[in-house]
């Protein structure tokens, strides 16, 4: 049941991409309004993930999960019945808030409820659900809209959530175990507001800036973000000194290896930009339709599904270095795909090498994601697992936004204002090599986090070997 909380949020983020032309025709939305349909959801989701995780620590993860998924169903209904662009945008923002309450509870519950010897397998299923959602969304969205079930058009991509939500609510009430932190406390409301402000100042310009040509307000928000973050940090430290339970524990964040692990997450999940740039290349340069494009991504989904399921075996063989090895496989896949495109610009690459490259990228992602996430959440006590789950999920979303902003920007800049298939091929090569460089940095940071974990295991009292 908890895996639904991992599957639905990314599914509803990616599935909208293939429905945008239908929405524009059906509701008469402008280009700016279409962008808000995507960014309103992504922004609300990313900004409130930490808060959602902390609410699970305080009030119980079962309760917050069920409230979140009920809200997700209700807001999906609002989106599916929208009669104007404003109603659709408002529904998407509320849907993002519901997803932020739902998503961290699964990751936190895995840490709190599963013994250590079962945690790798549970995280493998969690990662498989996340990866599968990203790929399934491409093909499922195209298939549903093409089928035009009950003449609903684009609305079906939201209404299809309702039977899933109903099944989880009916089955989840008796089956879902409860878990919460061992220090229930009032919600740090000022911390929530300052955290939302800090993340909002970062996420909104990253999501909106490129589409709007990087206006002055986007740069102003990015410049104000460090000051807001400093204010949030000072408040959390003062709140803890007064005996309160802060939204983010500064002492817990100082755990050896935690920041290098989170840094690895930030450099790692920029791979989400691959879906954007490769989709644009396939459709704009090669002329593929939305359903054909979704099928090209199928090897990624297969690889991402198999990878996490083999992670427990990989850990027994390779130990704490599985995350690094997974990212090395992804680097190889990015370079191979760049070589295939460079060898035949503006043409579909040979099928078998293309399948190998995309499948290897998914398989490497499937190895790296659960082990990298585990290297972060394993450093949290049960009382703070919701907070760390929220921080980790938020880092993943920030990384995805950075990837789209940076490598999407590289792609469209290199392609130029009047792109042709050859210039778009050059742009895709540049973007893929940039993603390979970012994954290399993530692999190095994962090694630093793994070494810190080894030191802590050897010297648990001090967290490091004695001088």
N, C-alpha and C positions, 0 to 999 in steps of 0.2 A: 504493500500500500504506500509506504513512504517513498518508493521509487517513482511513483506518479508525481510527487513533488519535485523530483529531479527532472522528469521528462517533459511535463507540460510547459514550464516557463520558457526554456529555449525553443520548444516546438512552436509556441505562439509568437516568439520573436521572429524566427526565420520564415514561417509559413506565410506571413503577411507579404513578404517580398514579391511572391509570384502573383499576388492578388491585386497589386497596386493599380495596374491598368483597368481592371474591372471596377474597382472602387471609384476611380476617376470618372469612368463612363456612367456609373450608376448614381453617384451622389454629386457629380459636378465639382469635385474637389480640385483645388489648385495644387501646384507643385509643392508650395510651402506647407499646405495642409496635409498632403501625403507624407511629407517628411515628419510632420508632427505625429502622425499615426504611428510611425516607427519610434521616433525619439521620445515621445511622451511615455510610452511603455518602458523603453530601455532606461530612461532617466529615473523614473519613479522606482523601478526595480533595483537599480544599482544603488541609489541614494539611501534606501531604507532597509537594505539587507542586514546591516549590522544591528539595527533596531529590532528587526524581526527575529534575529537569532537571540538577542538578549531577552526579548519578551518570552521566548520559549524557556529560557533559564529560570525566569521569575514565575511564570504562570503555569508551566507545564507544556511540554512539546506536543503532546497529543492534542490538547485543547487548542493551541495556537495553530497547529497544522490543520485541524478540522475547520476552524474559523477561516483560515486562509483559503482552503480549497472551496469552502462554501462561497466566500467572496469572489473567488476566481470564476465559479460557475455563474453567479449573478452578473458579474461584469461582462462575462462572455455573452450572456443573453442581451445585455444592453448594447454591446457592439454589434451583435447579429441583427438586432432590431433597429439599429440607428437609422434615422430619417434625415440626418444632416451631418455635414463634416464635423461641426462642433460637438454633437452628441457622440460621434464615433471617437473623436479625440479624447473627450472626457471619459468615455468608457475604457479607452486604452490606458489612460493614466491610472484609473482606479484598478484596472486589471494588473498593472505593474505593482501597485501597492499590495494587492492580494498575493501576488507571486512572491513578493519580498517577505511576507509573513510565512508562506508555505515552504519555500525552498530550503532555508537553513535547517529546518527541523529534522529532515532526513539525515543530513550529514552529521548533525550533532547527536542524533539518536544512535547512529552507527558507532560513534565514539563512546557513548555512555552505556549502551546496552550489550554490545558484542565483546566477548573476551578477546584478548590480543591475538590468539591463534586463529580466530575466525574473521578478524577485522579486514584482512587483505581481500578475502573473497567478497565480503559485503561491499567494500569500497570498489572492487572490480565491477560488481553489478551496478553500483551507483554511477561509475564513470561510463559504463556501457549505455546506461539510460540517457545520460547527457549527450554522448556522442551520437547515439542513434537518433535522438530527437532532431539534431541539427541537419542530418542527412535525410531522414524521413520527411521532414518538412518540405524539402524541395520537390520531391516526387509526389507526396500526398497532396500538397496544395495544388499542383498542376493537374493531378488526376481528378480531384474533387471539383475544381472549377470547370474543367473540360466536360465532366459528366453532367454538370448543371442539375444536380439532384433536386427534385421537387421545384425546379425553376428558382432556386434560391441564389444562384450565382455565387458571388464572393462571400455572402453571409454564411454559407455552410462551413467555412473554415473556423468560425467562432462557435456556431451552434453545435458542431460535432463534439465540442468539449462537454456538453451537458450530460449525455449518458455516461461518460467517463467519470465526471464529478459525482453523479448520482450513485454510481456503483461504489465509489470509494467511500462516500458518506454512509451508505447502507452497510457496507462490509467493514468500514473502519471503526465504527462505534464499538463493536464488541471485540475486534481483533487487535487494534493498535495498543501497544503497551505505552505507559506514561513514564516520563522521566523529566526531571527538572534539576536545577542547581540546588545545592544544599544550603544556600544562603538567600532565601526569598527576601526581597527588599523592594521598596518603592521604585518606580521607574525614574531614572535620571532625566527628567524632562528637558532641562537646559542642555544636558549633554546630547539628547536626541536632536534638538534644534540646531546646536552648533555642528554636530556631525553631518546633519542633512545640508546645512549651509556650506560646509567645507566640500563635501562630495558634489553638491550641486554646482558650485563654482568651478569644479573640475570637469564633471561629466557633461553638463549642458553645452559648453563651448566645444568640447571634443566631438559630441554627437552632431551639433548643429553647424559648427564653424565652417567646415569644408563645403557643405552644401550651399551656404550663404556667402561664400567668398571671403571668409575670415574678416567679418566687420570689426569695428573698434570695440564694441561691447564684449565680443568674445575674448579679445586680448585683455581687456580690463578685468573680466571675471577670472581668467587664468592668473593674472598678476595679483588679484586679491586672495586667491586660494591659500597661499602659504600663511598669510596673516590670520585668516579664519582658522586654519589648522593649528596654528600656535595658540590661539585663544581657546580652541577646543582642548588641546593638551593641558594648558594651565588650569582650565576648569576641572578636568578629570582628576588632576593631581590634588587640587584643593578639596574637591568633593570627597575623595578617598581619605584625606587627612581628617575631615570632619566626621568620619565613620560611616559614610554612605558607600553604596556599591555602585561604582561608576559604570557607564555604558561600555567603556573600554578600559580594562585594567592596565595601567601603565607598567606595573610590576610584572604582569604576565607577558606583556609584549617584549620585555627585556630578557625573556628566556633565551639562553644561548641557542643559536641556529634558527630561531623563529623568523627574524627579519630577513636572513638570507633565503629561507624557504619562501617567504612572501615575495621577496624580490624575484626569485625564480618563477613564481606564479605570474608576476607582472610581465616578465619578458616572454613567458611561455605561451600564454593564451592569445597573444597577438595573431596566432595562426588563424583565428576566426576571420581575419581579413581575407584569407584564401578563398572563402566562399563568395565574397563580394567580387574580387578581381577576376577570379576564374569564371564566375557566372557571367560577368559583363563580357569577357573575352569570348566565351562560347556563344553567347547570343548576339553580340554586336559585330564581332569579327568573323565568326564562322556561320552565323545565321541559324543556330539551333533554336527550337522552341522551348518553352518552359518545361514541358514534360521530358523532352530529350535531354535538356540540361540536367534535370534531376537524376536521370538514369546514369549520366556520366559520373555523378558523385557516388553512385551505388558502391563501387569498390571501397571508397573511404568508409562508408557505413559498415560494410562487412568486416573490414580490417579493424575498425574501432570496436565492433562487437566482439570479435575474437580476442583482440589484445587484452582487455581487462579480465577475460575468463581464463587466460593463461598466465596472468600476473602472479598468482600464488606459486605456481611452478617456477616462474622466472625468479621470484624472491628466494626460493630454496636453493637455486643454482647460483644466482649472482648477488644475493644479499641486498644491501642498501643502495646498490648502484643501478638498479633497474630504471629509475627515473632518468638518469643521465643517458643510459643506453637507448631508452625509448626516444629521447630527443635527438640523439645521434642518428637514429634511423630516420627521423623526420627531416633532419638536415640533408641526408643523402637523397631522400625523396624530393625535397624542394629543388636541389641542384639537378637531379635527373629530369624533373618536369621542365625546369628552365632550359636544359639542353635540348629536350624534345621539341619545345616550342621554337627555340632559336634555330634548330635544324630545318624546320618547315614552317616559317612564319606565315600566319594567315591560313594555314591548312590544318585539318585534323591530324594529330600525330598518329603513328602506327598504334593499332588497338592494344596489342599485348604489352608493349613498353608503357603505354599510358595507364593501363589497368594496374600494372606493377607499381608505378610511381604513386598513383592515387591510393591504392590499397596499402602500400608501405607507409604512406603518410598517416592513414587512419590507424594502422597497427601500432606504429610508434606512439601516436597520441594515446592509444588505449593502454599502452604500457606506462607512459609517463604520467598521465593525469591522476590515476588513483594513488600511485606511489608518491608523487609530489604533494598531493593534497594530504596524504597520511603523514608525511614528514612535518606538516604544519600542525594538523589537529592533534597528533599524538603528544604534542607538548603542552596540551591544556588539561587541567584537572576536570573531573566531571562537572563541577560547579561552573566552569567557564567554557564548556564545549560549545554552547550555543553562541557565545560571543565570538569564539575563534571560527566557528562555522560561518557566521555572518561576515566576519572580516575576510575569510578565504573566498567566499562567494562574491563579496564586493570586489576583492582584488581581481578575480576572474573577469568580472564585468568591466572594471576599469581597464584591464589589459585588452579586452575585446574592443572597447571604444578607442583606446590608443592605437591598436592595430589598424582599425578602419580609418582613423584620422591620419595616421602617418603613412601607412603603406597604400591605403586607398588614394591618399594625396600624391604619393610617388607615382602610382599607376596613371592617374588622370593627368598629372603634370607631364610625364614622359610621353603619353599618348598625344598630347597637344589639343588645341581647341577644335581642330578638324581631323579627328583620328581616322585612319584607314587600317585595314587588317595588319599591314606590316608594322605600323607604328604602335598598334595595340599589342602586337606580339613582343616588340621591344619593351613596352611598358610592363607586360606580364613578367618577362624575364627579370627586369629590375626589381619588381615587387617580390618575386619568389626568392631572389638572392638576398634581399633585405630581410625577409622572414627567416631565411637560413641563418643569417648573422645573429638575429635576435634569439633564435633557439639555441645557438651556440653559447651565448651569454647565460641563458637560462640553465643550460646543462652545467656550466661552471658553477653557478650559484647553488645548484642542487648538490654538487659535490661538497661545497662548503657546508651546507645544511646536514648532509650525511655524516661528514666528519665530526660536526658538533654533536650529533646524536650518538655517534660511537664513543666520544669522550664522556658524554653524560651517562651512558650505559656502564662505562668502566669506572666512573667516579660519581655515582648518583648523589652523594651528599653535597659535593661542591659544584657539580656540573662541568668540571674540567679537571685535568690532572694537576696535582700540586706543583707549585713552582720548584 
